[in-house]
Structures are given as C-alpha cells and as structure tokens.
Amino acid sequence: MTLETKKSVFVELGKFLSQFSQDNDSKKTSVLYNDLFFEEFINLIKLSQSHNGWYTPEHVYFSIQSWAKALTEDNLTKWTSVYAIENIKAKNVALILAGNIPLVGFHDFLTVLMTGHNVLIKTSSNDQHLLPFLAKYIIAIEPELAEKITFVEGKLENFDAVIATGSNNTARYFEYYFKGKPSIIRKNRNSVAVLNGSESKEQLIALGEDIFRYFGLGCRNVSKLFVPKDYIFDPFFEAIFEYQDVIHYEKYANNYDYNKAVFLMSNFKLLDNGFLTLKEDSSYASPISSVFYERYETIADLQQRLINEKEQIQCIVSNGLVQNSIAFGETQNPQLWDYADNVDTISFLLTI
C-alpha cells in the first residue's frame, strides 16, 4: 500500500469525523460509508461517559473535532514529506495505550500505519471503544488494512518494537519487560504556564482552556503556574470564572472536595474560588481540581530551570516569555508533527 493511499484513507476519516460536533451532528452525503457508520458513531459518543465517567460528550466531541482538523491532505503531506517512508519492510509494532483522555493513543496508531508497519494494540481499560470503531471505519475504506491492525486482549506476542505509555511506576516495568526490543516508553509529564502579570483577560481565559479541558487529565494540561514574586491572582480567578460549570460534573466535584479537604487538614495555605484550588508547591503534578504555583525571581533563572527539568515537562505556555513556549489555549490542539515527549515517532519507526 502506497503512502498516498494511506494518506487518502485518513483524509476520508477526517471528513467522517468532521460531521460530529456537540452543537450539531450533520450528516453529509459525500462522506463514504455514512449509511453504515454515522448513526453507530453517534450512539458510541452518547455511551462514552457510561464506559468512562470522565469521557463527557463535550470532551469526546472536542477530541473528535481536533482530529477532524488534523486529518487533512495538507497536514498529512506536510507531516510526512520530510521522511523517506516508502518501501519500508513491515514490522509488528505493539502499542500499549493510556486512557486518560479520549483517543489519546490515536497519534501512535496513525504513525505506525503511515510508516507501513503492522500495529498490535493493547487498549486501556478506560478507553476500549473509540479507537476500535475508527479502525473499523478505515478498514471499510481500505480492506487491506484489516491485515495490518490487530487489537490484543491478552498477552502481547510476536512484536518487533513497542510504544508504551503509562505512569512513572509502570514505565519501570515496561523498561524491564521490553528491554530486548526497540521501544519508546513514555512516563508522567505535565505542562506549565509562565505568567508575568501583563497577560490580557482573553489570554487568561484561554489559559483556563489549557487547565480545564479534559478536566486536567492530559499531560498537555497546565498543572503548574510560574508567577513573579509580586503576582496578584485576582485577574486570573476573574478570567477562569468562565469555567465554573466544571464543578457540576460529579467526578470532578468529588475530587475537588477530597483534595481540598486533604490540603486543609495538612494546614496548607490555599487560594480557592469554589471549583479550583491553587497551592504553592515545587512539584509539577497537581491533583485533579488543583493547580500548583511557584514564584520566580527572574525569567532567565526560570528558563534555565525549565531546561534542566525538561524531562518532566510536556509543554510550556506563555506570552513569549520563555523559549519554545506555545500560545495560551493551544495545549490541546497539537499538530501532527508535535510529538509527545519530543520523541520523533516516525524517525523511530523508520529505524526498527
């Protein structure tokens, strides 16, 4: 199967996904196999929260729309054109996927197939339905893919390389278990925002998107703020008030009540607005419903620290204050060429 054929398959998938949004599911006659898949996908979206309480329709639709925007011919061409992908000898690549946010493993799935390899997929128990459905759709478009996609329920066997995503604890197990295979082992990472007090209200509202999208469960969610010594949080709290409805989700509210109680019983000083707590803490990983913050002396010192601790950081948000930072509100809109942990997955797959 040529690269152009594979690109065309995923372009068709992008067109299919573009029909689904929270405001309006709009069936288009030009989309392939809608008669078989359109209604079934709507039903799956509606059932997603029953499969995983964190997968609200809002967040599932957001993920779907993100992939619809990414899977265009222009994006796929720009992404793949810098690699020599044709005539690759197919290997079996095992994927061990996380399930913290909807379709979190789709990029790895896409990358393995685009490079011509076969994919063996071990889904997370928290996300067992969305990716298999999309796999079924692309197989309907290109039946040859049926031989290249395998979902594994038991033990992974007969694979040549592995890409595994998990916690720092599971990463140690993965590193031991897969030590004889080429691998990418992803660990815990968190994202941070660097503020200096000059941010507009619109930028701080967009920062709320980086914090609250997917309830903060993704590695690209901002879980830590760096602020100047004299920073006043009032404008921040005023801006993020727009996200107050998050407290109406039971699982989030339970985490908010529990984590706030734990902090208070430990006599930690908190800033609190009724749906988010801010705690001064040097760690990067904050619990759900809380964001840690730390005050810095100078941007130069902070820049050096972020470089030194880059293995703990997925992405940095700022108003251009530090190198390699992205704009507020963009953490959950990565491009195809924005690789997790800054590890070029295509380059890895071309060398196995």
N, C-alpha and C positions, 0 to 999 in steps of 0.2 A: 504494500500500500504506500503510495507516494505521500510526501509531505503535503502537497497541495490537496490531495484527497482528504487527509486528516484535518487540515485547516477548514475545508468546506463543511465537514461533519460538525465541527464545533461552532462554526458560524451559524449553521442551522439550529444548533442547540441554543445559541444566543438569541436567535429570533423566537424560538419557542418560549424561552424564559421571559422575553420582553413583554409577553402578553399578560403577565401576572403582577399585579400591584395591589396594595392594600385598599386603595381608593376605588379601583375598577379592574376586574379581570375582563380583558377584552379579547375575544376570540377572533383571529384573523384567518381568512380563507386561504391566504398564501402560505401559511406555515404547514410544513409537512407533518402528516400523521396526527393532526389535531383530533380527528374522529376517534382515534384510539387512546390518546393520552391527555387531552385537555381537561376533561371532567375529572379524570382519575387524579391528576395533579392537584386540582383544586381541593378535592377531598383529602388528599395527603397533607396539604398545607393546614387544613382545618383540624386534622388529627394530630399534628405535630406536637402540640402542647400536652396532649394526653400521653405521648411517647416520652416526652421530656418536658417537665414543668417550666423550664427556662426558655423553651422554644415558643415564645408567643407568636401569633400571626404577624405582628408588627416586625419582629426581628427576622422571622423566616422570609417575609416579603422583602425586607431590606437586603438580605443576603442574595436572594434570587435576582433582584434588580441590579445589584453590584456585579454579579456575573453576567447578566444580560449586557451591561455596558462594556464589560471587558472583552467579551467574546465577539469581536468584530473582525472583519478581514484585515483592516488596517492595523489593529492592535496585534493580532496573531502574526502578521507579516513583520511588523517592527520588532516583535519579541524574538522570532525565530531566525530572522535574516542574518544575524551576526554569528550564527553557528553553522558548522558543516554537519547537518543532520542526516542527509540521505545516505543510503547503503550501510546502515548500522546493523550489525549482527544482533538479532533479538536475544535478550537475556530475560530471565524471570526476576522481576523486582517486587519484593514484598513491601507493602505499606502497612504500618501499624498506626492507625489514625486516632486522634483525640476526638472528643465530642463536646467540647466546652461551648462552641458556637456553631450555628447551622452551616453545614458544608465546609467546615474548617479544613478538611483534607482534600478538597476538590483540586487545588492547585497541584498537589503532588500527583494525583490521578491524571490530570491533564498533561503534566510534564512527562510522565512515563510513557503515555500513549503517543504524544507528539514526537518523542525521540525514537519511536519504533519498537520499544520493548513491550513485554507482556507484564501485566500487573496482577499481583495477588494481594487482595485487600482484606485486612482484618479490621472491621469497623469497630468503633467504640460502642459499648452497650447503650450509651446515651444518644447515639446518632446512627441508627441502623436502617433507615428507610429512605432518606432523601437521595443519597448518592446511588444506591442500587436502582432507584427509579430513573435517574438521569442516565445511568449506564444502559438501562433497558431502552431508553429513547434513542440513544446514539447507535445502538445495535440495530434498531429498526431502520435507521437511515443507512447504515453500512454493516450488513450482516457479517462481514469478515472480522469485525471487532469482537464477535462472540468468542472467538478462539483466543483473544488477547486479554480478556477480562475475566477474572475468577474471584468470587467472594468466598472467603475461607471462614468456616465456623469453628473448626477445631484447631489442631496444631499446624503451624506454618511449616511446609516442607517443600523441597525441590526449588529453592530460590537461589539466585546468584548474588543479589545485593539487597539491602534493606534501607528503608527510610522510616524511622520510628519517632513518634512524638509522645512525650509524657512529662511527668514531673522530674525533679532532680533525683528523687529516690528511684523511680522506675528507669531513669536513664542509666544508673549504675548497673542495674540488672541487664538492660539492653546491651550495654557496652561489653559486659562479660559474656552474655549469651551469643552475641553476634560478632565476637572478636575475630573470627576467622573469615568474615565476609566484608566486602566494601560496604560502608554504611554512612548514613547521616543520622546522628542521634540528637534530637532536639530536646532541650531542657527548659526549665522555667525561665521566662523572661518577662519583663514588664516595661511599660512605656512611661515617659516622664514629660512634664511640661516645664519650661523655664519662663518665668514672668519677671518683669521689671517695673510694673505699675503703669506703663504707658499704653497698655492694651485697651482697645476700644470695647464698648459694650458688645458689639457684634462679634468681636474675636472671643470674648469670654463666653458668650452664648455658644459659639462654635466649639469652644473647649468643653462645654457641657456635653456635646455630642461625643467627643473623644472619651469622656468619663462614663457616660451612662449607656451608650449603645451596647447591646447585648448584656446589660446590667453590669458591665465592667468585667465580664468573664474572659475576655480575649487578651492575648499577650500584647495586642496593639492598643488596648485601652489604657488611658492615662491613670496610673495608680499613685503617682508621686508628683508633687509640685515643688519646684525650687523657686524661692522668692527672696527679695532683698531683705536686709536686716529690719528696715522700717516699713515693710509692706503691710498695708491695711486690707483685710479681706472683704470689707463691705461691698465693693463693686463686684467682686467675684460671686458672693452669695446673691446679690441682686440679679445678676445675669443668669445664674443657673436656676433661679426660681421657676423658670420656664419648664423645667423637667420635674416638677413636684409630683406629677401623676405617677412617677415610678414607685412611690410608696404604696400605691393601691394594688400592686402585684404581691400576692401573699408571700411567695418565697423570698422576694426582696425585703418585704416588711419584717419577716421573721429574722432575717439576717441583720437588718438594721437594729431591731430591738435587742437581739442577743449580743451582737458585737459592742453596741453602746453600753449595755449592762456590764460586760466584761471589762471594758475600758474604765468605767466609773468605779467599779469595785476595786480596781487596781490603782485608783486615785490618779489616773492620767487626766491631764488637762485637755479638754476637748473644745473645739468650735463646732456648733451644731445648728442646723437650720430646720430640723424636723424630718429630713429624709436623707441627709448626708452628714457624716461627721468628718472633721479634719483633725488629725492628730500629728503633733510634731514627732518625727521618728526618722532615724537614719536608714531604715530598711526601704527597699523598693516595692515589695509585695504587700499591699494592704488588703485587708479582708473586704468582702462584698459590702457595699454601703458606706465605705470609709475610704478616704484618700489621705495619704501621709504627706507631710510637707517638711521642708528644711530650709533654713535661711542661709544665704551665701554672702561672702564678703565681696568678691569681685567676680565678674563674668570670666575673666582669664583663669582664675583658680578653679571655678566650676567647670570650665571647658576641659581642663586637664583631668579633673576627677572623672568626668564622663568618658573621656578617652581611656583612662586607666580601668574603669569598671564597665567597659563596653560589652563584655560577655554577659552582663546581667540585664542589658537594655535592648529592647526590640526597636523602638523608635523614639525620637525626641521631637517635641512640638515647641515651637517658639515663634516670635515675630522677627526671625532672622538674627536672634541674639547669639546663637551658637552654630557651629559648623554642622552641615548635614541634617539640619532640622527641617521639619515639614510644617505646613500651614495649619492653623487651628481648624479643627473639624474634618481633617483629612485622614486620620489614622485608620479608619475602617474602609477606606477607598484605595487600597494599594493597586498599582498597575501590575500587569503580568510579569514584568521584569523586576518587581520589588520582592526579592527573595526573603523568606523567613530566616532570621539569624544571619542575614547577609551571606548565606551559603548558596552559590550558584548551582541550582539543582540540575539544570541542563548540562553544564560542564561536567558535573559528577557523573551523570548518566552516560555521557559520551566516552567515558574512560573506563567503565567497568568491563 
